[in-house]
Amino acid sequence: MNHIESLTAYLSSFVDELVINGVRDVVVSPGSRSTPLALLFAENPEMRIYLDIDERSAGFLALGLAKAKKKPVALLCTSGTATANYYPAVVEAFCARIPLLVLTADRPRELQSVGAPQTIGQSELYGSHVKRFIEMEIPENNTFMLRYTRTVCARAVFAATTRPFGPVHLNFPLREPLLPDMKEAVNYRAQEKKAVSITSGTLALSSSANHSIAETIRRAQKGIIVCGQLEFSGMKEAITTFAERLGFPVLADPLSQLRRGSYTFSNIIECYDSFLRDEQTALLLQPDLVIRFGPMPVSKALMLWLKQQKSPHLVVDGGQGWRDPSAAATEMVYCDEERFCYDLIDLLPENKHRDWLALWRKINEAAKTALLSIRDEQVLSEEKAVVLTSDLMPDHSCLFVGNSMPIRELDTFLFTGSRDIAVYANRGANGIDGVVSTAVGVSLVSKHTVLVIGDLSFFHDMNGLLAAKQYQANLTIVLINNDGGGIFSFLPQASEKENFETLFGTPHGLDFSNTARLYGADYKNVGSWSEFASAFTHSFSKPGLKIIEIRTNREENVRKRRQLRLLVNEQISEVLGRDRQ
């Protein structure tokens, strides 16, 4: 049996098994050692290939595709530092529970640690940031090894798509020559069934555990539900039904998907980040029970407030993680979230707690009234940019938001509404890298996608725009340019006037119109809100990549934020009939 036959049979069987197990998308970074896998993917009619030259961008492009599809996406690169460039995306996928299959080509064992070119230690390269690492065997063409490669593939897909979802790394040591026999490759395709079927069940609580939790809930008179990012669409209906049954307010992070959609918002509270900063209000709203779904929400004010509470705090997590950065949890509940809600509904009487919910709603509406005053602002600002963006987005569209200030602005200014807008962000590791590429990945799946991003995050991942150009992504980018790192102006570092701009403000003075020209994007630098509204709404009627730049002032943003917080407190004091302080 010669080398080419073994290479072809072994890798063709692997690719075919990927297809059988539901993997249909692969992002390929060009390189030599990965040649056989790249060619076999390209020749398989069931696979969609996205080529991305920059490995760091490619990793996040795959992440965006997997986020939007809620299915595993494969990622392929050559050996050496190419593999290390995937690391940021792998970390984000692991922390955010996104299924990726990271396929890295490698030199064989005899070329390791002897100075061979483009050779590094790729074994367990991603450490604890993958769910599973598999060192593949050198290709062989015999019955056992062909079954081995299919079985390993099935296990890898299962690991990536079993909660908690996450990345799996498979390292392929390959000897030269690297060209497979493409005529023979078709003989290993279209296997009629999976090499091995893997059956798993839904994680559910015992009857006694359900009754115990139901008793805890029955005793509560002032319970709240906190929702971070939710992984599955079915969770929305389950949690809102559960909340309505109990009469508990739901503090909904923008990534929970509970702030927008065609359902009742009677229990949804979205302005908590603004009013929980006020000490009097925070004391008034102390709960006697907290039930949390998903990771901790974006709001730091909420996290600090939860940390101060002495009441029972249940964290429900079907992924069996330990997502409790405030160390506030008193009980971890490991079961399917939808199952938890519906099982508990059957055990609990309808108890509206009308006065408690009414208090939260009154305070929330007062805060919202104050915050909506930003619509009267004439000066270009980050806050109004987020409000207008969410106001003008069409139904059934996607909003991707960058980290640092944009996600915090969205947390404050994304209010409930009936239009169905899916909200995305990279909140696994919360980095500013790869945001453009991830949004491009989402846009390749969705009809209308908008990315709201700051200038530093945009600069960090400008290479991601190449994929948008190549694959004609329908993406509108709202670029908020305050010439630096705006979030640092809100932090203690801002008091260090002598070194602040150099070390934290980091002004760059870049002209992003040149970036738009380089990547063939339609570009508009707006000078007024009417210009913005016109450019933004027009962007949905034309295909391709559009960049709308808004230039803002960091110091003015800090001043406006502080002014709004005072206005929120005044509005709440007025509706509660208390003295203003």
ChimeraX attribute file (.defattr): number of C-alpha atoms within 10 A of each C-alpha:
attribute: neighborCount
match mode: 1-to-1
recipient: residues
	/A:1	8
	/A:2	8
	/A:3	15
	/A:4	19
	/A:5	16
	/A:6	20
	/A:7	26
	/A:8	28
	/A:9	25
	/A:10	25
	/A:11	25
	/A:12	30
	/A:13	26
	/A:14	25
	/A:15	22
	/A:16	25
	/A:17	27
	/A:18	22
	/A:19	20
	/A:20	20
	/A:21	21
	/A:22	13
	/A:23	21
	/A:24	19
	/A:25	22
	/A:26	25
	/A:27	27
	/A:28	27
	/A:29	23
	/A:30	18
	/A:31	15
	/A:32	13
	/A:33	25
	/A:34	24
	/A:35	20
	/A:36	22
	/A:37	27
	/A:38	22
	/A:39	14
	/A:40	24
	/A:41	25
	/A:42	16
	/A:43	14
	/A:44	19
	/A:45	10
	/A:46	16
	/A:47	18
	/A:48	13
	/A:49	18
	/A:50	20
	/A:51	18
	/A:52	22
	/A:53	18
	/A:54	18
	/A:55	26
	/A:56	25
	/A:57	30
	/A:58	30
	/A:59	32
	/A:60	32
	/A:61	33
	/A:62	32
	/A:63	34
	/A:64	31
	/A:65	28
	/A:66	23
	/A:67	27
	/A:68	19
	/A:69	14
	/A:70	15
	/A:71	19
	/A:72	28
	/A:73	27
	/A:74	24
	/A:75	26
	/A:76	29
	/A:77	30
	/A:78	26
	/A:79	26
	/A:80	19
	/A:81	15
	/A:82	20
	/A:83	25
	/A:84	16
	/A:85	17
	/A:86	23
	/A:87	19
	/A:88	20
	/A:89	28
	/A:90	28
	/A:91	20
	/A:92	25
	/A:93	30
	/A:94	24
	/A:95	20
	/A:96	23
	/A:97	22
	/A:98	28
	/A:99	32
	/A:100	34
	/A:101	27
	/A:102	26
	/A:103	22
	/A:104	25
	/A:105	27
	/A:106	26
	/A:107	24
	/A:108	15
	/A:109	12
	/A:110	9
	/A:111	15
	/A:112	15
	/A:113	10
	/A:114	9
	/A:115	9
	/A:116	11
	/A:117	11
	/A:118	13
	/A:119	18
	/A:120	19
	/A:121	13
	/A:122	23
	/A:123	16
	/A:124	16
	/A:125	16
	/A:126	21
	/A:127	13
	/A:128	11
	/A:129	21
	/A:130	24
	/A:131	20
	/A:132	19
	/A:133	20
	/A:134	17
	/A:135	14
	/A:136	15
	/A:137	15
	/A:138	15
	/A:139	22
	/A:140	21
	/A:141	19
	/A:142	13
	/A:143	8
	/A:144	9
	/A:145	18
	/A:146	21
	/A:147	17
	/A:148	18
	/A:149	24
	/A:150	24
	/A:151	17
	/A:152	18
	/A:153	24
	/A:154	21
	/A:155	19
	/A:156	24
	/A:157	24
	/A:158	20
	/A:159	21
	/A:160	26
	/A:161	20
	/A:162	14
	/A:163	18
	/A:164	20
	/A:165	24
	/A:166	26
	/A:167	33
	/A:168	28
	/A:169	27
	/A:170	23
	/A:171	22
	/A:172	26
	/A:173	21
	/A:174	22
	/A:175	18
	/A:176	11
	/A:177	12
	/A:178	17
	/A:179	17
	/A:180	22
	/A:181	17
	/A:182	14
	/A:183	8
	/A:184	13
	/A:185	21
	/A:186	17
	/A:187	13
	/A:188	18
	/A:189	18
	/A:190	14
	/A:191	13
	/A:192	7
	/A:193	10
	/A:194	16
	/A:195	19
	/A:196	15
	/A:197	11
	/A:198	9
	/A:199	6
	/A:200	7
	/A:201	5
	/A:202	9
	/A:203	16
	/A:204	18
	/A:205	16
	/A:206	10
	/A:207	9
	/A:208	9
	/A:209	12
	/A:210	16
	/A:211	16
	/A:212	12
	/A:213	16
	/A:214	18
	/A:215	13
	/A:216	12
	/A:217	20
	/A:218	15
	/A:219	11
	/A:220	18
	/A:221	17
	/A:222	19
	/A:223	26
	/A:224	27
	/A:225	25
	/A:226	25
	/A:227	24
	/A:228	21
	/A:229	23
	/A:230	19
	/A:231	22
	/A:232	12
	/A:233	11
	/A:234	11
	/A:235	20
	/A:236	19
	/A:237	14
	/A:238	17
	/A:239	21
	/A:240	23
	/A:241	17
	/A:242	23
	/A:243	22
	/A:244	20
	/A:245	18
	/A:246	24
	/A:247	24
	/A:248	30
	/A:249	25
	/A:250	26
	/A:251	25
	/A:252	25
	/A:253	29
	/A:254	29
	/A:255	25
	/A:256	26
	/A:257	23
	/A:258	34
	/A:259	26
	/A:260	22
	/A:261	18
	/A:262	11
	/A:263	15
	/A:264	15
	/A:265	17
	/A:266	15
	/A:267	22
	/A:268	25
	/A:269	25
	/A:270	25
	/A:271	26
	/A:272	22
	/A:273	22
	/A:274	25
	/A:275	23
	/A:276	21
	/A:277	18
	/A:278	16
	/A:279	11
	/A:280	13
	/A:281	17
	/A:282	16
	/A:283	12
	/A:284	11
	/A:285	15
	/A:286	18
	/A:287	21
	/A:288	17
	/A:289	22
	/A:290	25
	/A:291	20
	/A:292	23
	/A:293	25
	/A:294	22
	/A:295	24
	/A:296	20
	/A:297	23
	/A:298	20
	/A:299	18
	/A:300	14
	/A:301	18
	/A:302	20
	/A:303	18
	/A:304	14
	/A:305	18
	/A:306	20
	/A:307	16
	/A:308	11
	/A:309	16
	/A:310	15
	/A:311	17
	/A:312	18
	/A:313	24
	/A:314	20
	/A:315	25
	/A:316	23
	/A:317	22
	/A:318	22
	/A:319	17
	/A:320	16
	/A:321	16
	/A:322	12
	/A:323	16
	/A:324	14
	/A:325	11
	/A:326	13
	/A:327	12
	/A:328	21
	/A:329	21
	/A:330	13
	/A:331	13
	/A:332	17
	/A:333	22
	/A:334	17
	/A:335	18
	/A:336	19
	/A:337	25
	/A:338	18
	/A:339	17
	/A:340	23
	/A:341	19
	/A:342	14
	/A:343	18
	/A:344	17
	/A:345	19
	/A:346	12
	/A:347	14
	/A:348	16
	/A:349	12
	/A:350	13
	/A:351	13
	/A:352	15
	/A:353	17
	/A:354	11
	/A:355	11
	/A:356	18
	/A:357	21
	/A:358	16
	/A:359	14
	/A:360	23
	/A:361	19
	/A:362	14
	/A:363	24
	/A:364	20
	/A:365	17
	/A:366	23
	/A:367	25
	/A:368	22
	/A:369	15
	/A:370	19
	/A:371	24
	/A:372	15
	/A:373	12
	/A:374	18
	/A:375	13
	/A:376	8
	/A:377	13
	/A:378	11
	/A:379	13
	/A:380	20
	/A:381	21
	/A:382	26
	/A:383	22
	/A:384	22
	/A:385	26
	/A:386	22
	/A:387	20
	/A:388	18
	/A:389	21
	/A:390	20
	/A:391	14
	/A:392	11
	/A:393	20
	/A:394	16
	/A:395	14
	/A:396	14
	/A:397	17
	/A:398	25
	/A:399	21
	/A:400	26
	/A:401	28
	/A:402	29
	/A:403	23
	/A:404	19
	/A:405	20
	/A:406	24
	/A:407	26
	/A:408	20
	/A:409	19
	/A:410	25
	/A:411	23
	/A:412	22
	/A:413	24
	/A:414	21
	/A:415	20
	/A:416	18
	/A:417	17
	/A:418	13
	/A:419	18
	/A:420	19
	/A:421	22
	/A:422	22
	/A:423	21
	/A:424	24
	/A:425	23
	/A:426	27
	/A:427	20
	/A:428	15
	/A:429	15
	/A:430	17
	/A:431	16
	/A:432	20
	/A:433	24
	/A:434	29
	/A:435	30
	/A:436	32
	/A:437	30
	/A:438	30
	/A:439	36
	/A:440	36
	/A:441	27
	/A:442	31
	/A:443	28
	/A:444	21
	/A:445	18
	/A:446	19
	/A:447	15
	/A:448	24
	/A:449	27
	/A:450	28
	/A:451	27
	/A:452	25
	/A:453	26
	/A:454	28
	/A:455	23
	/A:456	22
	/A:457	21
	/A:458	25
	/A:459	17
	/A:460	14
	/A:461	19
	/A:462	19
	/A:463	21
	/A:464	27
	/A:465	23
	/A:466	19
	/A:467	24
	/A:468	25
	/A:469	16
	/A:470	13
	/A:471	13
	/A:472	15
	/A:473	25
	/A:474	24
	/A:475	27
	/A:476	28
	/A:477	24
	/A:478	23
	/A:479	24
	/A:480	25
	/A:481	23
	/A:482	23
	/A:483	19
	/A:484	21
	/A:485	22
	/A:486	25
	/A:487	18
	/A:488	19
	/A:489	19
	/A:490	17
	/A:491	9
	/A:492	8
	/A:493	14
	/A:494	16
	/A:495	11
	/A:496	11
	/A:497	9
	/A:498	9
	/A:499	12
	/A:500	15
	/A:501	16
	/A:502	10
	/A:503	13
	/A:504	17
	/A:505	20
	/A:506	15
	/A:507	15
	/A:508	13
	/A:509	10
	/A:510	12
	/A:511	8
	/A:512	19
	/A:513	16
	/A:514	12
	/A:515	17
	/A:516	19
	/A:517	11
	/A:518	11
	/A:519	18
	/A:520	16
	/A:521	21
	/A:522	17
	/A:523	20
	/A:524	18
	/A:525	16
	/A:526	17
	/A:527	13
	/A:528	12
	/A:529	19
	/A:530	11
	/A:531	13
	/A:532	22
	/A:533	17
	/A:534	11
	/A:535	19
	/A:536	23
	/A:537	14
	/A:538	11
	/A:539	22
	/A:540	19
	/A:541	9
	/A:542	11
	/A:543	15
	/A:544	19
	/A:545	22
	/A:546	25
	/A:547	24
	/A:548	22
	/A:549	22
	/A:550	23
	/A:551	17
	/A:552	18
	/A:553	17
	/A:554	22
	/A:555	12
	/A:556	14
	/A:557	20
	/A:558	14
	/A:559	11
	/A:560	16
	/A:561	17
	/A:562	13
	/A:563	11
	/A:564	18
	/A:565	18
	/A:566	15
	/A:567	18
	/A:568	25
	/A:569	24
	/A:570	19
	/A:571	21
	/A:572	24
	/A:573	18
	/A:574	13
	/A:575	12
	/A:576	14
	/A:577	9
	/A:578	11
	/A:579	8
	/A:580	10
	/A:581	7
